[in-house]
């Protein structure tokens, strides 16, 4: 049994104007090579105004953003077929900036990433968010929906710090990260038919970015 949860081995190596990235995990084996532009990656590291970049290589694409002293990667490995259907998988991981800087200096880097047991981000509620929660608590359906949301989501690890604000436009909330990303927590309501054939109200909160 592995000591780590969902381990991903990442290799970074120099290739002229690019960094070549390749991953390996138990579920998917060795990935294709993904070529990241050195200049774009350097801008995320060195320019505080450059919060994120999106790079593509053939059908694959990668979203990178700075998270304190690490770079967060979200990679989408995609393949198409003769009927223009797409299939593939995604990987999310972080790499310390110090290791990426070494790779930019032509050092071959191998980094083992593993998840941190789904630890929650640190969360601060603004006064407007607290007021909204008091109102939501009066509605049993919405109260349980919001409780489930905070139980099952925002598992970004203790290094992440989120501030939650009220967002009256979407009847929900707006969250902002200390590390330059944000999103909405939006209420969805619908009617579902139970096994007894009766209609029941259903509510849940989902993340919109």
Secondary structure, 3 states (H helix, E strand, C coil): CCCCEEEEEEEEEEECCEEEEEEEECCCEECCCEEEEHHHHHHHHHCCCCCEEEEEECCEEEEEEEECCEEEEEEEEEEECCCCCEEEEEEEEEEEHHHHHHHHCCCCEEEEEEECCCCCCEEEECHHHHHHHHHHCCCHHHHHHHHHHHHHCCCCCCCCEEEEEEEHHHCEEEEEECCCCEEEEEEEEEEEECCCCCEEEEEEEEEEC
